[in-house]
């Protein structure tokens, strides 16, 4: 059985690229357009990893991270935060429970390496 990965990004093209990359390696992929939609999915569906953008309407990736860790009390699911620009305090995100920060654009090989390492 392959792992299920939730991709959260308001950009359909970015979700498509990530989905194709991950499906090519055999992962099951679920998509959400924003953090609120992702949070509802996570309440009902077992996901093995979350990849989320930071800047999204309705609920940001950081708000989603906080809700997963605090409301769902899930500190086991790995969370990769993606951002288009380097943010100020990467260490703060890691303290809040993110497992990895990736700055867009990143090569598919980097994404796959991070995913594989987090799912070990």
Chimera marker file (.cmm) of the C-alpha trace (Angstrom):
<marker_set name="trace">
<marker id="1" x="0.000" y="0.000" z="0.000" r="1" g="1" b="0" radius="0.5"/>
<marker id="2" x="1.432" y="3.371" z="-0.968" r="1" g="1" b="0" radius="0.5"/>
<marker id="3" x="1.499" y="6.472" z="1.198" r="1" g="1" b="0" radius="0.5"/>
<marker id="4" x="-1.150" y="9.177" z="0.865" r="1" g="1" b="0" radius="0.5"/>
<marker id="5" x="0.059" y="12.760" z="0.552" r="1" g="1" b="0" radius="0.5"/>
<marker id="6" x="-2.129" y="15.849" z="0.904" r="1" g="1" b="0" radius="0.5"/>
<marker id="7" x="-1.070" y="18.772" z="-1.310" r="1" g="1" b="0" radius="0.5"/>
<marker id="8" x="-2.404" y="22.172" z="-0.224" r="1" g="1" b="0" radius="0.5"/>
<marker id="9" x="-1.924" y="25.120" z="-2.583" r="1" g="1" b="0" radius="0.5"/>
<marker id="10" x="-4.239" y="27.734" z="-4.074" r="1" g="1" b="0" radius="0.5"/>
<marker id="11" x="-2.405" y="27.454" z="-7.412" r="1" g="1" b="0" radius="0.5"/>
<marker id="12" x="-3.883" y="24.685" z="-9.552" r="1" g="1" b="0" radius="0.5"/>
<marker id="13" x="-0.738" y="24.550" z="-11.707" r="1" g="1" b="0" radius="0.5"/>
<marker id="14" x="1.536" y="24.030" z="-8.688" r="1" g="1" b="0" radius="0.5"/>
<marker id="15" x="-0.785" y="21.344" z="-7.315" r="1" g="1" b="0" radius="0.5"/>
<marker id="16" x="-0.704" y="19.617" z="-10.716" r="1" g="1" b="0" radius="0.5"/>
<marker id="17" x="3.097" y="19.652" z="-10.911" r="1" g="1" b="0" radius="0.5"/>
<marker id="18" x="3.450" y="18.302" z="-7.370" r="1" g="1" b="0" radius="0.5"/>
<marker id="19" x="0.751" y="15.696" z="-7.988" r="1" g="1" b="0" radius="0.5"/>
<marker id="20" x="2.386" y="14.427" z="-11.193" r="1" g="1" b="0" radius="0.5"/>
<marker id="21" x="5.800" y="14.248" z="-9.506" r="1" g="1" b="0" radius="0.5"/>
<marker id="22" x="4.463" y="12.294" z="-6.530" r="1" g="1" b="0" radius="0.5"/>
<marker id="23" x="2.124" y="10.009" z="-8.500" r="1" g="1" b="0" radius="0.5"/>
<marker id="24" x="5.039" y="9.109" z="-10.806" r="1" g="1" b="0" radius="0.5"/>
<marker id="25" x="6.791" y="7.690" z="-7.723" r="1" g="1" b="0" radius="0.5"/>
<marker id="26" x="3.690" y="5.745" z="-6.687" r="1" g="1" b="0" radius="0.5"/>
<marker id="27" x="2.214" y="7.985" z="-3.986" r="1" g="1" b="0" radius="0.5"/>
<marker id="28" x="-1.531" y="8.502" z="-3.600" r="1" g="1" b="0" radius="0.5"/>
<marker id="29" x="-2.315" y="12.223" z="-3.764" r="1" g="1" b="0" radius="0.5"/>
<marker id="30" x="-5.202" y="14.264" z="-2.393" r="1" g="1" b="0" radius="0.5"/>
<marker id="31" x="-5.497" y="17.954" z="-3.234" r="1" g="1" b="0" radius="0.5"/>
<marker id="32" x="-6.892" y="20.963" z="-1.365" r="1" g="1" b="0" radius="0.5"/>
<marker id="33" x="-7.085" y="24.602" z="-2.496" r="1" g="1" b="0" radius="0.5"/>
<marker id="34" x="-6.590" y="26.122" z="0.952" r="1" g="1" b="0" radius="0.5"/>
<marker id="35" x="-5.923" y="25.312" z="4.580" r="1" g="1" b="0" radius="0.5"/>
<marker id="36" x="-9.589" y="25.146" z="5.563" r="1" g="1" b="0" radius="0.5"/>
<marker id="37" x="-10.358" y="22.557" z="2.885" r="1" g="1" b="0" radius="0.5"/>
<marker id="38" x="-7.231" y="20.621" z="3.910" r="1" g="1" b="0" radius="0.5"/>
<marker id="39" x="-8.213" y="20.681" z="7.582" r="1" g="1" b="0" radius="0.5"/>
<marker id="40" x="-11.641" y="19.228" z="6.746" r="1" g="1" b="0" radius="0.5"/>
<marker id="41" x="-9.966" y="16.478" z="4.697" r="1" g="1" b="0" radius="0.5"/>
<marker id="42" x="-7.568" y="15.665" z="7.547" r="1" g="1" b="0" radius="0.5"/>
<marker id="43" x="-10.457" y="15.296" z="10.005" r="1" g="1" b="0" radius="0.5"/>
<marker id="44" x="-11.909" y="12.490" z="7.836" r="1" g="1" b="0" radius="0.5"/>
<marker id="45" x="-8.991" y="10.984" z="5.925" r="1" g="1" b="0" radius="0.5"/>
<marker id="46" x="-5.738" y="9.333" z="6.994" r="1" g="1" b="0" radius="0.5"/>
<marker id="47" x="-2.861" y="11.125" z="5.266" r="1" g="1" b="0" radius="0.5"/>
<marker id="48" x="0.783" y="10.186" z="5.729" r="1" g="1" b="0" radius="0.5"/>
<marker id="49" x="2.278" y="13.586" z="4.850" r="1" g="1" b="0" radius="0.5"/>
<marker id="50" x="1.132" y="17.158" z="4.132" r="1" g="1" b="0" radius="0.5"/>
<marker id="51" x="2.756" y="19.562" z="1.678" r="1" g="1" b="0" radius="0.5"/>
<marker id="52" x="1.351" y="23.069" z="2.102" r="1" g="1" b="0" radius="0.5"/>
<marker id="53" x="1.921" y="26.509" z="0.683" r="1" g="1" b="0" radius="0.5"/>
<marker id="54" x="2.035" y="29.374" z="3.186" r="1" g="1" b="0" radius="0.5"/>
<marker id="55" x="0.135" y="32.183" z="1.437" r="1" g="1" b="0" radius="0.5"/>
<marker id="56" x="-3.415" y="31.043" z="0.674" r="1" g="1" b="0" radius="0.5"/>
<marker id="57" x="-6.865" y="32.557" z="1.075" r="1" g="1" b="0" radius="0.5"/>
<marker id="58" x="-9.272" y="31.331" z="3.775" r="1" g="1" b="0" radius="0.5"/>
<marker id="59" x="-6.580" y="29.667" z="5.913" r="1" g="1" b="0" radius="0.5"/>
<marker id="60" x="-2.810" y="29.980" z="5.500" r="1" g="1" b="0" radius="0.5"/>
<marker id="61" x="-0.341" y="27.122" z="5.664" r="1" g="1" b="0" radius="0.5"/>
<marker id="62" x="0.878" y="28.327" z="9.057" r="1" g="1" b="0" radius="0.5"/>
<marker id="63" x="-2.687" y="28.371" z="10.409" r="1" g="1" b="0" radius="0.5"/>
<marker id="64" x="-3.138" y="24.847" z="9.010" r="1" g="1" b="0" radius="0.5"/>
<marker id="65" x="0.089" y="23.729" z="10.690" r="1" g="1" b="0" radius="0.5"/>
<marker id="66" x="-1.151" y="25.113" z="14.024" r="1" g="1" b="0" radius="0.5"/>
<marker id="67" x="-4.564" y="23.436" z="13.653" r="1" g="1" b="0" radius="0.5"/>
<marker id="68" x="-3.012" y="20.054" z="12.808" r="1" g="1" b="0" radius="0.5"/>
<marker id="69" x="-0.645" y="20.182" z="15.761" r="1" g="1" b="0" radius="0.5"/>
<marker id="70" x="-3.021" y="21.787" z="18.314" r="1" g="1" b="0" radius="0.5"/>
<marker id="71" x="-6.621" y="20.916" z="17.397" r="1" g="1" b="0" radius="0.5"/>
<marker id="72" x="-6.089" y="17.515" z="15.807" r="1" g="1" b="0" radius="0.5"/>
<marker id="73" x="-3.305" y="16.810" z="18.327" r="1" g="1" b="0" radius="0.5"/>
<marker id="74" x="-1.376" y="15.189" z="15.501" r="1" g="1" b="0" radius="0.5"/>
<marker id="75" x="2.360" y="15.567" z="15.948" r="1" g="1" b="0" radius="0.5"/>
<marker id="76" x="3.170" y="12.439" z="13.944" r="1" g="1" b="0" radius="0.5"/>
<marker id="77" x="2.195" y="13.534" z="10.428" r="1" g="1" b="0" radius="0.5"/>
<marker id="78" x="5.142" y="15.156" z="8.633" r="1" g="1" b="0" radius="0.5"/>
<marker id="79" x="4.428" y="18.636" z="7.274" r="1" g="1" b="0" radius="0.5"/>
<marker id="80" x="6.438" y="20.286" z="4.506" r="1" g="1" b="0" radius="0.5"/>
<marker id="81" x="5.932" y="24.048" z="4.200" r="1" g="1" b="0" radius="0.5"/>
<marker id="82" x="6.493" y="25.551" z="0.745" r="1" g="1" b="0" radius="0.5"/>
<marker id="83" x="6.979" y="29.236" z="0.137" r="1" g="1" b="0" radius="0.5"/>
<marker id="84" x="7.787" y="31.379" z="-2.879" r="1" g="1" b="0" radius="0.5"/>
<marker id="85" x="10.278" y="33.445" z="-0.928" r="1" g="1" b="0" radius="0.5"/>
<marker id="86" x="12.567" y="32.854" z="2.011" r="1" g="1" b="0" radius="0.5"/>
<marker id="87" x="10.702" y="33.759" z="5.156" r="1" g="1" b="0" radius="0.5"/>
<marker id="88" x="12.214" y="35.445" z="8.153" r="1" g="1" b="0" radius="0.5"/>
<marker id="89" x="12.310" y="32.753" z="10.782" r="1" g="1" b="0" radius="0.5"/>
<marker id="90" x="12.600" y="29.207" z="9.504" r="1" g="1" b="0" radius="0.5"/>
<marker id="91" x="13.483" y="28.039" z="13.023" r="1" g="1" b="0" radius="0.5"/>
<marker id="92" x="10.146" y="29.382" z="14.311" r="1" g="1" b="0" radius="0.5"/>
<marker id="93" x="8.262" y="27.274" z="11.754" r="1" g="1" b="0" radius="0.5"/>
<marker id="94" x="10.214" y="24.211" z="12.803" r="1" g="1" b="0" radius="0.5"/>
<marker id="95" x="9.420" y="24.934" z="16.469" r="1" g="1" b="0" radius="0.5"/>
<marker id="96" x="5.730" y="25.185" z="15.569" r="1" g="1" b="0" radius="0.5"/>
<marker id="97" x="5.882" y="21.681" z="14.144" r="1" g="1" b="0" radius="0.5"/>
<marker id="98" x="6.891" y="21.924" z="10.494" r="1" g="1" b="0" radius="0.5"/>
<marker id="99" x="9.322" y="19.214" z="9.469" r="1" g="1" b="0" radius="0.5"/>
<marker id="100" x="10.863" y="20.945" z="6.454" r="1" g="1" b="0" radius="0.5"/>
<marker id="101" x="10.743" y="24.247" z="4.589" r="1" g="1" b="0" radius="0.5"/>
<marker id="102" x="11.163" y="24.276" z="0.813" r="1" g="1" b="0" radius="0.5"/>
<marker id="103" x="11.590" y="27.525" z="-1.143" r="1" g="1" b="0" radius="0.5"/>
<marker id="104" x="9.936" y="27.565" z="-4.584" r="1" g="1" b="0" radius="0.5"/>
<marker id="105" x="10.997" y="26.815" z="-7.175" r="1" g="1" b="0" radius="0.5"/>
<marker id="106" x="12.640" y="23.587" z="-6.085" r="1" g="1" b="0" radius="0.5"/>
<marker id="107" x="13.631" y="20.659" z="-8.286" r="1" g="1" b="0" radius="0.5"/>
<marker id="108" x="11.386" y="17.581" z="-8.227" r="1" g="1" b="0" radius="0.5"/>
<marker id="109" x="14.348" y="15.509" z="-7.032" r="1" g="1" b="0" radius="0.5"/>
<marker id="110" x="14.635" y="17.662" z="-3.892" r="1" g="1" b="0" radius="0.5"/>
<marker id="111" x="10.927" y="17.257" z="-3.150" r="1" g="1" b="0" radius="0.5"/>
<marker id="112" x="11.082" y="13.482" z="-3.623" r="1" g="1" b="0" radius="0.5"/>
<marker id="113" x="14.167" y="13.184" z="-1.430" r="1" g="1" b="0" radius="0.5"/>
<marker id="114" x="12.518" y="15.166" z="1.389" r="1" g="1" b="0" radius="0.5"/>
<marker id="115" x="9.278" y="13.152" z="1.088" r="1" g="1" b="0" radius="0.5"/>
<marker id="116" x="11.109" y="9.824" z="1.124" r="1" g="1" b="0" radius="0.5"/>
<marker id="117" x="13.184" y="10.840" z="4.164" r="1" g="1" b="0" radius="0.5"/>
<marker id="118" x="10.129" y="12.031" z="6.122" r="1" g="1" b="0" radius="0.5"/>
<marker id="119" x="8.147" y="8.887" z="5.356" r="1" g="1" b="0" radius="0.5"/>
<marker id="120" x="10.866" y="6.495" z="6.548" r="1" g="1" b="0" radius="0.5"/>
<link id1="1" id2="2" r="1" g="1" b="0" radius="0.2"/>
<link id1="2" id2="3" r="1" g="1" b="0" radius="0.2"/>
<link id1="3" id2="4" r="1" g="1" b="0" radius="0.2"/>
<link id1="4" id2="5" r="1" g="1" b="0" radius="0.2"/>
<link id1="5" id2="6" r="1" g="1" b="0" radius="0.2"/>
<link id1="6" id2="7" r="1" g="1" b="0" radius="0.2"/>
<link id1="7" id2="8" r="1" g="1" b="0" radius="0.2"/>
<link id1="8" id2="9" r="1" g="1" b="0" radius="0.2"/>
<link id1="9" id2="10" r="1" g="1" b="0" radius="0.2"/>
<link id1="10" id2="11" r="1" g="1" b="0" radius="0.2"/>
<link id1="11" id2="12" r="1" g="1" b="0" radius="0.2"/>
<link id1="12" id2="13" r="1" g="1" b="0" radius="0.2"/>
<link id1="13" id2="14" r="1" g="1" b="0" radius="0.2"/>
<link id1="14" id2="15" r="1" g="1" b="0" radius="0.2"/>
<link id1="15" id2="16" r="1" g="1" b="0" radius="0.2"/>
<link id1="16" id2="17" r="1" g="1" b="0" radius="0.2"/>
<link id1="17" id2="18" r="1" g="1" b="0" radius="0.2"/>
<link id1="18" id2="19" r="1" g="1" b="0" radius="0.2"/>
<link id1="19" id2="20" r="1" g="1" b="0" radius="0.2"/>
<link id1="20" id2="21" r="1" g="1" b="0" radius="0.2"/>
<link id1="21" id2="22" r="1" g="1" b="0" radius="0.2"/>
<link id1="22" id2="23" r="1" g="1" b="0" radius="0.2"/>
<link id1="23" id2="24" r="1" g="1" b="0" radius="0.2"/>
<link id1="24" id2="25" r="1" g="1" b="0" radius="0.2"/>
<link id1="25" id2="26" r="1" g="1" b="0" radius="0.2"/>
<link id1="26" id2="27" r="1" g="1" b="0" radius="0.2"/>
<link id1="27" id2="28" r="1" g="1" b="0" radius="0.2"/>
<link id1="28" id2="29" r="1" g="1" b="0" radius="0.2"/>
<link id1="29" id2="30" r="1" g="1" b="0" radius="0.2"/>
<link id1="30" id2="31" r="1" g="1" b="0" radius="0.2"/>
<link id1="31" id2="32" r="1" g="1" b="0" radius="0.2"/>
<link id1="32" id2="33" r="1" g="1" b="0" radius="0.2"/>
<link id1="33" id2="34" r="1" g="1" b="0" radius="0.2"/>
<link id1="34" id2="35" r="1" g="1" b="0" radius="0.2"/>
<link id1="35" id2="36" r="1" g="1" b="0" radius="0.2"/>
<link id1="36" id2="37" r="1" g="1" b="0" radius="0.2"/>
<link id1="37" id2="38" r="1" g="1" b="0" radius="0.2"/>
<link id1="38" id2="39" r="1" g="1" b="0" radius="0.2"/>
<link id1="39" id2="40" r="1" g="1" b="0" radius="0.2"/>
<link id1="40" id2="41" r="1" g="1" b="0" radius="0.2"/>
<link id1="41" id2="42" r="1" g="1" b="0" radius="0.2"/>
<link id1="42" id2="43" r="1" g="1" b="0" radius="0.2"/>
<link id1="43" id2="44" r="1" g="1" b="0" radius="0.2"/>
<link id1="44" id2="45" r="1" g="1" b="0" radius="0.2"/>
<link id1="45" id2="46" r="1" g="1" b="0" radius="0.2"/>
<link id1="46" id2="47" r="1" g="1" b="0" radius="0.2"/>
<link id1="47" id2="48" r="1" g="1" b="0" radius="0.2"/>
<link id1="48" id2="49" r="1" g="1" b="0" radius="0.2"/>
<link id1="49" id2="50" r="1" g="1" b="0" radius="0.2"/>
<link id1="50" id2="51" r="1" g="1" b="0" radius="0.2"/>
<link id1="51" id2="52" r="1" g="1" b="0" radius="0.2"/>
<link id1="52" id2="53" r="1" g="1" b="0" radius="0.2"/>
<link id1="53" id2="54" r="1" g="1" b="0" radius="0.2"/>
<link id1="54" id2="55" r="1" g="1" b="0" radius="0.2"/>
<link id1="55" id2="56" r="1" g="1" b="0" radius="0.2"/>
<link id1="56" id2="57" r="1" g="1" b="0" radius="0.2"/>
<link id1="57" id2="58" r="1" g="1" b="0" radius="0.2"/>
<link id1="58" id2="59" r="1" g="1" b="0" radius="0.2"/>
<link id1="59" id2="60" r="1" g="1" b="0" radius="0.2"/>
<link id1="60" id2="61" r="1" g="1" b="0" radius="0.2"/>
<link id1="61" id2="62" r="1" g="1" b="0" radius="0.2"/>
<link id1="62" id2="63" r="1" g="1" b="0" radius="0.2"/>
<link id1="63" id2="64" r="1" g="1" b="0" radius="0.2"/>
<link id1="64" id2="65" r="1" g="1" b="0" radius="0.2"/>
<link id1="65" id2="66" r="1" g="1" b="0" radius="0.2"/>
<link id1="66" id2="67" r="1" g="1" b="0" radius="0.2"/>
<link id1="67" id2="68" r="1" g="1" b="0" radius="0.2"/>
<link id1="68" id2="69" r="1" g="1" b="0" radius="0.2"/>
<link id1="69" id2="70" r="1" g="1" b="0" radius="0.2"/>
<link id1="70" id2="71" r="1" g="1" b="0" radius="0.2"/>
<link id1="71" id2="72" r="1" g="1" b="0" radius="0.2"/>
<link id1="72" id2="73" r="1" g="1" b="0" radius="0.2"/>
<link id1="73" id2="74" r="1" g="1" b="0" radius="0.2"/>
<link id1="74" id2="75" r="1" g="1" b="0" radius="0.2"/>
<link id1="75" id2="76" r="1" g="1" b="0" radius="0.2"/>
<link id1="76" id2="77" r="1" g="1" b="0" radius="0.2"/>
<link id1="77" id2="78" r="1" g="1" b="0" radius="0.2"/>
<link id1="78" id2="79" r="1" g="1" b="0" radius="0.2"/>
<link id1="79" id2="80" r="1" g="1" b="0" radius="0.2"/>
<link id1="80" id2="81" r="1" g="1" b="0" radius="0.2"/>
<link id1="81" id2="82" r="1" g="1" b="0" radius="0.2"/>
<link id1="82" id2="83" r="1" g="1" b="0" radius="0.2"/>
<link id1="83" id2="84" r="1" g="1" b="0" radius="0.2"/>
<link id1="84" id2="85" r="1" g="1" b="0" radius="0.2"/>
<link id1="85" id2="86" r="1" g="1" b="0" radius="0.2"/>
<link id1="86" id2="87" r="1" g="1" b="0" radius="0.2"/>
<link id1="87" id2="88" r="1" g="1" b="0" radius="0.2"/>
<link id1="88" id2="89" r="1" g="1" b="0" radius="0.2"/>
<link id1="89" id2="90" r="1" g="1" b="0" radius="0.2"/>
<link id1="90" id2="91" r="1" g="1" b="0" radius="0.2"/>
<link id1="91" id2="92" r="1" g="1" b="0" radius="0.2"/>
<link id1="92" id2="93" r="1" g="1" b="0" radius="0.2"/>
<link id1="93" id2="94" r="1" g="1" b="0" radius="0.2"/>
<link id1="94" id2="95" r="1" g="1" b="0" radius="0.2"/>
<link id1="95" id2="96" r="1" g="1" b="0" radius="0.2"/>
<link id1="96" id2="97" r="1" g="1" b="0" radius="0.2"/>
<link id1="97" id2="98" r="1" g="1" b="0" radius="0.2"/>
<link id1="98" id2="99" r="1" g="1" b="0" radius="0.2"/>
<link id1="99" id2="100" r="1" g="1" b="0" radius="0.2"/>
<link id1="100" id2="101" r="1" g="1" b="0" radius="0.2"/>
<link id1="101" id2="102" r="1" g="1" b="0" radius="0.2"/>
<link id1="102" id2="103" r="1" g="1" b="0" radius="0.2"/>
<link id1="103" id2="104" r="1" g="1" b="0" radius="0.2"/>
<link id1="104" id2="105" r="1" g="1" b="0" radius="0.2"/>
<link id1="105" id2="106" r="1" g="1" b="0" radius="0.2"/>
<link id1="106" id2="107" r="1" g="1" b="0" radius="0.2"/>
<link id1="107" id2="108" r="1" g="1" b="0" radius="0.2"/>
<link id1="108" id2="109" r="1" g="1" b="0" radius="0.2"/>
<link id1="109" id2="110" r="1" g="1" b="0" radius="0.2"/>
<link id1="110" id2="111" r="1" g="1" b="0" radius="0.2"/>
<link id1="111" id2="112" r="1" g="1" b="0" radius="0.2"/>
<link id1="112" id2="113" r="1" g="1" b="0" radius="0.2"/>
<link id1="113" id2="114" r="1" g="1" b="0" radius="0.2"/>
<link id1="114" id2="115" r="1" g="1" b="0" radius="0.2"/>
<link id1="115" id2="116" r="1" g="1" b="0" radius="0.2"/>
<link id1="116" id2="117" r="1" g="1" b="0" radius="0.2"/>
<link id1="117" id2="118" r="1" g="1" b="0" radius="0.2"/>
<link id1="118" id2="119" r="1" g="1" b="0" radius="0.2"/>
<link id1="119" id2="120" r="1" g="1" b="0" radius="0.2"/>
</marker_set>
